[in-house]
Amino acid sequence: MNKDSKIFVAGHKGLVGSAIVRKLHNTGYHNILTLSRSELDLTDQYAVKEFFSIEKPEYVFDAAAKVGGIYANDTYSAEFIYQNLMIQTNLIHNSYLNNVKKFLFMGSVCIYPKFAETPVKEESLLTGYLEPTNEAYAIAKIAGIKMCEAYNKQYGLKSVSIMPSNLYGPNDNFHPDNGHVIPAMIRKFTDNPTSVTFWGDGSAFREFMYADDMADACLFLMNCNKVENGELINAGSGEDISIKELATTMAKLMNYKGEIKWDTTRPNGTPKRPLDFSKIKELGWRPKVTLQEGLKQTLEWYKEHGHGR
């Protein structure tokens, strides 16, 4: 990308989209297209077609998605599969129709089988059953990966699909039930001074990556001409932690004195899912923000801005 290239960041108000916009601005890109959901409904086929035909973006970062934690995925599975399929289908197809130079699709670690061998390699995709609680979201994201591959194969659309480990940071969804684990913990600790209850027994491990590291990886891959044929590339932090240890760590950072309880009638989700991200490291990218640093920065943002969404 050139500094004056016309770049569309879909989902710019979300966790990753806002981090991508920050990264672009901080590295000198100034011709950035962003529209709110009220300005452009990405599930609306006609509206997206009209937007692309008028604006003609050269590069597209697809950071738009309906996302949430284990409760939201399990409860709103129809919304998760429908909205995500519609968003990515409209963006990928119209990128092809309007000669977008490169398209970056963002997936999720949940695309991989529940019991995939760890650290999880890209080659593990479609080799086993998915975690049932987020199957609908995962299937939508898998469809997006395969769509990028197909559009590259048939039409020559240059693209890359990035699969991050669990993300967190500023502009996350801090809803106590619908949010991902870290922002949901922060909100619960804030709202419940006496005791908090989390799903499962806390034994599951998760690898977390700070949103600004993810944005850095996205920009790196968009500018890397070695990956532009629909390749699937993992990006991670190399740090995984049990949910129980995470809760203890967050409680200490927030000076939480209440009781932490575990509802073992609820599912743990996938037991362990660290990513093998050797491919992107071999290309020259490395994560920069440690979990401890990222948690502190996220807490500082939350204290300043509140729970937001």
FENRA-V390296 format. One record per residue. N is the residue number from 1. SS is DSSP state (h for helix, s for strand, l for the rest). OMEGA is omega in degrees with one decimal (NA if undefined). NEAR is the number of other ideal C-beta (glycine too) atoms within 12 Angstrom. Layout:
# FENRA-V390296
((N,SS,OMEGA,NEAR) (N,SS,OMEGA,NEAR))
This chain:
# FENRA-V390296
((1,l,171.5,33) (2,l,-177.0,15) (3,l,179.1,15) (4,l,177.2,14) (5,l,179.2,26) (6,l,-171.7,27) (7,s,176.4,41) (8,s,175.4,44) (9,s,178.1,41) (10,s,-177.7,46) (11,l,-171.4,37) (12,l,-179.9,34) (13,l,-177.6,27) (14,l,-177.5,38) (15,h,-176.6,42) (16,h,-179.4,48) (17,h,179.7,42) (18,h,177.7,33) (19,h,177.2,42) (20,h,178.5,47) (21,h,177.5,34) (22,h,-178.4,28) (23,h,179.3,33) (24,h,179.3,36) (25,h,-175.9,21) (26,h,179.3,16) (27,l,168.9,21) (28,l,175.9,16) (29,l,-172.4,29) (30,l,-177.7,17) (31,l,-172.0,22) (32,s,178.5,34) (33,s,175.1,30) (34,l,175.9,31) (35,l,177.4,27) (36,l,179.7,17) (37,l,178.8,22) (38,l,178.4,10) (39,l,179.7,18) (40,l,176.1,32) (41,l,-174.3,21) (42,l,174.5,41) (43,l,-178.3,24) (44,l,-175.3,22) (45,h,-177.8,21) (46,h,-178.0,15) (47,h,179.4,23) (48,h,178.0,35) (49,h,-179.9,22) (50,h,179.0,20) (51,h,-178.5,29) (52,h,-177.7,33) (53,h,179.2,16) (54,h,-172.0,17) (55,h,178.4,26) (56,l,177.2,23) (57,l,179.3,35) (58,l,-179.3,27) (59,s,-178.2,38) (60,s,170.1,52) (61,s,178.4,48) (62,s,176.4,46) (63,l,-179.1,44) (64,l,179.5,41) (65,l,167.3,39) (66,l,-175.1,32) (67,l,177.8,41) (68,l,-179.5,37) (69,l,-173.6,42) (70,h,179.7,37) (71,h,-178.3,28) (72,h,179.7,28) (73,h,-176.7,40) (74,h,-174.5,26) (75,h,-174.3,18) (76,l,-172.8,24) (77,h,179.0,26) (78,h,177.7,18) (79,h,-178.2,24) (80,h,-177.4,34) (81,h,-178.0,27) (82,h,-174.5,20) (83,h,-179.1,29) (84,h,175.7,42) (85,h,-178.5,31) (86,h,-178.6,27) (87,h,-174.6,41) (88,h,178.4,44) (89,h,179.3,32) (90,h,-177.9,34) (91,h,-178.3,46) (92,h,-177.1,41) (93,h,-179.2,30) (94,h,171.7,36) (95,h,175.9,41) (96,h,-176.6,30) (97,h,-174.2,23) (98,l,172.2,29) (99,l,174.0,21) (100,l,-175.1,40) (101,l,176.3,27) (102,s,-177.3,39) (103,s,176.1,49) (104,s,179.4,54) (105,s,-179.7,52) (106,s,179.4,48) (107,l,-177.3,43) (108,l,178.5,47) (109,h,-177.3,47) (110,h,176.3,43) (111,h,-174.9,42) (112,l,-179.8,40) (113,l,-177.5,27) (114,l,-177.0,29) (115,l,176.9,17) (116,l,176.5,32) (117,l,-177.8,18) (118,l,-8.1,25) (119,l,-171.4,27) (120,s,176.9,34) (121,l,178.0,24) (122,h,-177.7,32) (123,h,179.5,18) (124,h,-178.8,26) (125,l,176.1,31) (126,l,178.3,20) (127,l,-179.3,18) (128,l,-178.7,17) (129,l,178.9,15) (130,l,171.7,32) (131,l,-173.7,31) (132,h,-174.6,21) (133,h,177.1,29) (134,h,-177.8,39) (135,h,-177.3,26) (136,h,178.2,31) (137,h,-178.3,41) (138,h,-179.7,40) (139,h,176.4,31) (140,h,-178.6,36) (141,h,176.5,41) (142,h,177.5,34) (143,h,178.2,29) (144,h,177.4,42) (145,h,-178.4,38) (146,h,176.8,27) (147,h,176.3,34) (148,h,178.3,44) (149,h,-177.3,28) (150,h,-179.3,22) (151,h,173.0,31) (152,h,-178.1,29) (153,h,-175.1,16) (154,h,-172.6,14) (155,h,-179.9,23) (156,l,177.8,19) (157,l,178.1,32) (158,l,-176.9,34) (159,s,173.0,42) (160,s,178.2,44) (161,s,-179.9,44) (162,s,-180.0,51) (163,s,-178.1,46) (164,s,166.5,48) (165,l,-176.0,45) (166,s,-173.2,46) (167,s,177.0,51) (168,s,177.4,48) (169,l,179.4,44) (170,l,179.0,38) (171,l,175.4,34) (172,l,175.6,44) (173,l,-175.3,34) (174,l,177.3,36) (175,l,-174.6,24) (176,l,180.0,27) (177,l,-173.0,27) (178,l,-177.4,27) (179,l,173.7,33) (180,l,-166.6,45) (181,h,-176.2,44) (182,h,178.8,42) (183,h,177.9,42) (184,h,176.6,37) (185,h,-179.7,44) (186,h,-179.3,42) (187,h,-178.2,32) (188,h,178.0,33) (189,h,179.8,36) (190,h,-172.2,24) (191,h,-172.7,21) (192,l,-174.5,23) (193,l,-175.2,15) (194,l,179.9,14) (195,s,175.5,18) (196,s,178.3,30) (197,s,178.1,25) (198,s,-179.2,40) (199,s,174.7,33) (200,l,-179.8,29) (201,l,177.3,22) (202,l,-175.5,30) (203,l,-178.8,23) (204,l,177.7,33) (205,s,176.3,29) (206,s,173.6,42) (207,s,-176.5,39) (208,s,177.4,45) (209,s,-179.7,47) (210,s,-173.4,39) (211,h,-179.2,42) (212,h,171.3,34) (213,h,177.3,40) (214,h,178.6,50) (215,h,178.0,45) (216,h,178.2,34) (217,h,178.9,46) (218,h,179.8,49) (219,h,178.2,38) (220,h,-178.5,32) (221,h,178.2,41) (222,h,-178.8,43) (223,l,-176.9,30) (224,l,-177.9,26) (225,l,176.6,16) (226,l,177.9,18) (227,l,-179.0,35) (228,l,-177.7,27) (229,s,179.3,24) (230,s,-178.3,32) (231,s,174.6,30) (232,s,-175.2,39) (233,s,175.4,41) (234,s,171.6,47) (235,s,-178.3,46) (236,l,-179.6,40) (237,l,-175.5,42) (238,l,179.5,26) (239,l,172.4,30) (240,s,-172.0,28) (241,s,176.8,32) (242,s,179.2,26) (243,h,178.5,38) (244,h,178.2,26) (245,h,176.7,22) (246,h,179.4,36) (247,h,178.6,37) (248,h,179.1,20) (249,h,-179.9,28) (250,h,-180.0,37) (251,h,179.0,28) (252,h,-179.4,18) (253,h,-177.6,26) (254,l,-178.8,30) (255,l,-178.4,12) (256,l,-175.8,25) (257,l,-177.5,14) (258,l,-178.0,19) (259,s,175.7,16) (260,s,-178.3,29) (261,s,-178.8,21) (262,s,179.4,22) (263,s,-174.5,18) (264,l,172.8,15) (265,l,179.8,11) (266,l,-177.0,22) (267,l,174.7,25) (268,l,-170.2,29) (269,l,179.6,35) (270,l,-174.3,39) (271,l,-176.3,23) (272,l,-175.0,27) (273,l,174.9,39) (274,l,-176.6,31) (275,s,166.0,44) (276,l,-179.8,29) (277,l,-179.7,36) (278,h,-178.4,20) (279,h,-179.2,29) (280,h,175.7,38) (281,h,177.8,21) (282,h,176.8,15) (283,h,174.9,24) (284,l,-179.3,15) (285,l,175.6,32) (286,l,173.4,20) (287,l,-175.5,33) (288,l,-171.8,20) (289,l,177.7,30) (290,l,179.4,18) (291,h,-179.5,32) (292,h,179.0,20) (293,h,-178.7,22) (294,h,178.5,37) (295,h,178.8,35) (296,h,179.9,23) (297,h,178.3,27) (298,h,177.7,39) (299,h,178.4,33) (300,h,178.5,17) (301,h,-178.2,30) (302,h,179.4,33) (303,h,-177.7,17) (304,h,-171.3,13) (305,h,-176.2,19) (306,l,-172.5,16) (307,l,174.1,24) (308,l,-174.0,22) (309,l,NA,23))
